[in-house]
Amino acid sequence: MSSPLEQQVIAVLMTCLGVDAGQVTREADLVHDLGCDSLNIVEMAEALNECFHRRLDPEAVRHWRCVGDVIRTVQQALQGCLAE
């Protein structure tokens, strides 16, 4: 079962990409499975920044390949917030 954080990230991705929840798994490839392009990546990063009130690491965002990468980036941003 997914965590509340994972569910929030998936909801943002569904909205940004216009895909169904069943398509958004941790293993789903952003480009090949979800039809994501570079503009979608920027939109997703901005939407996640707003949703979690944190700035995601741009270097990590550039390396997103699958949904799991997106979830890890958000987790790391929030862990950084807790450490401050």
C-alpha positions as a Markdown table, in Angstrom:
| # | Residue | x | y | z |
|---|---|---|---|---|
| 1 | Met | 0.0 | 0.0 | 0.0 |
| 2 | Ser | 1.3 | 3.5 | -0.8 |
| 3 | Ser | 2.1 | 6.1 | 1.8 |
| 4 | Pro | 0.2 | 9.4 | 2.0 |
| 5 | Leu | 3.2 | 11.1 | 0.4 |
| 6 | Glu | 3.3 | 8.7 | -2.5 |
| 7 | Gln | -0.5 | 9.2 | -3.0 |
| 8 | Gln | 0.0 | 13.0 | -3.1 |
| 9 | Val | 2.8 | 12.7 | -5.6 |
| 10 | Ile | 0.8 | 10.4 | -7.8 |
| 11 | Ala | -2.2 | 12.8 | -7.7 |
| 12 | Val | 0.0 | 15.6 | -8.9 |
| 13 | Leu | 1.4 | 13.5 | -11.7 |
| 14 | Met | -2.1 | 12.4 | -12.7 |
| 15 | Thr | -3.2 | 16.0 | -12.9 |
| 16 | Cys | -0.1 | 17.2 | -14.8 |
| 17 | Leu | 0.0 | 14.4 | -17.3 |
| 18 | Gly | -3.8 | 13.6 | -17.6 |
| 19 | Val | -3.3 | 9.9 | -16.9 |
| 20 | Asp | -5.2 | 7.4 | -14.8 |
| 21 | Ala | -4.1 | 6.2 | -11.4 |
| 22 | Gly | -3.6 | 2.7 | -12.7 |
| 23 | Gln | -0.9 | 3.9 | -15.1 |
| 24 | Val | 1.1 | 5.7 | -12.3 |
| 25 | Thr | 3.2 | 3.0 | -10.6 |
| 26 | Arg | 6.6 | 3.5 | -9.0 |
| 27 | Glu | 8.1 | 1.6 | -11.9 |
| 28 | Ala | 6.3 | 3.5 | -14.7 |
| 29 | Asp | 8.7 | 5.3 | -17.1 |
| 30 | Leu | 7.8 | 8.9 | -17.4 |
| 31 | Val | 8.4 | 9.1 | -21.1 |
| 32 | His | 7.5 | 5.7 | -22.5 |
| 33 | Asp | 4.7 | 4.7 | -20.1 |
| 34 | Leu | 3.2 | 8.1 | -19.3 |
| 35 | Gly | 4.0 | 10.2 | -22.4 |
| 36 | Cys | 5.9 | 12.8 | -20.5 |
| 37 | Asp | 8.0 | 15.5 | -22.3 |
| 38 | Ser | 10.4 | 18.1 | -21.0 |
| 39 | Leu | 7.7 | 20.7 | -20.5 |
| 40 | Asn | 5.7 | 18.2 | -18.4 |
| 41 | Ile | 8.8 | 17.6 | -16.2 |
| 42 | Val | 9.0 | 21.4 | -15.6 |
| 43 | Glu | 5.2 | 21.5 | -14.8 |
| 44 | Met | 5.4 | 18.5 | -12.5 |
| 45 | Ala | 8.4 | 20.0 | -10.6 |
| 46 | Glu | 6.6 | 23.3 | -10.1 |
| 47 | Ala | 3.4 | 21.6 | -9.1 |
| 48 | Leu | 5.3 | 19.5 | -6.5 |
| 49 | Asn | 7.1 | 22.5 | -5.3 |
| 50 | Glu | 3.8 | 24.2 | -4.6 |
| 51 | Cys | 2.1 | 21.1 | -3.2 |
| 52 | Phe | 4.9 | 20.4 | -0.6 |
| 53 | His | 6.1 | 24.0 | -0.1 |
| 54 | Arg | 9.6 | 22.9 | -0.9 |
| 55 | Arg | 12.0 | 23.6 | -3.7 |
| 56 | Leu | 13.0 | 20.3 | -5.4 |
| 57 | Asp | 16.7 | 19.8 | -6.2 |
| 58 | Pro | 16.9 | 20.8 | -10.0 |
| 59 | Glu | 19.8 | 18.3 | -10.5 |
| 60 | Ala | 17.6 | 15.5 | -9.2 |
| 61 | Val | 14.7 | 16.6 | -11.3 |
| 62 | Arg | 16.9 | 16.4 | -14.4 |
| 63 | His | 17.5 | 12.8 | -13.7 |
| 64 | Trp | 13.9 | 11.7 | -13.3 |
| 65 | Arg | 13.2 | 8.6 | -15.4 |
| 66 | Cys | 10.4 | 6.9 | -13.5 |
| 67 | Val | 7.7 | 7.7 | -11.0 |
| 68 | Gly | 9.9 | 6.2 | -8.2 |
| 69 | Asp | 12.6 | 8.9 | -9.0 |
| 70 | Val | 10.0 | 11.6 | -8.5 |
| 71 | Ile | 8.8 | 10.2 | -5.2 |
| 72 | Arg | 12.4 | 9.9 | -3.9 |
| 73 | Thr | 13.2 | 13.5 | -4.9 |
| 74 | Val | 10.2 | 14.7 | -2.9 |
| 75 | Gln | 11.1 | 12.5 | 0.1 |
| 76 | Gln | 14.6 | 13.9 | 0.0 |
| 77 | Ala | 13.3 | 17.5 | -0.1 |
| 78 | Leu | 11.1 | 16.9 | 2.9 |
| 79 | Gln | 13.8 | 15.1 | 4.8 |
| 80 | Gly | 16.0 | 18.1 | 4.2 |
| 81 | Cys | 13.3 | 20.3 | 5.7 |
| 82 | Leu | 13.1 | 18.1 | 8.8 |
| 83 | Ala | 16.9 | 18.3 | 9.3 |
| 84 | Glu | 16.9 | 22.1 | 9.2 |
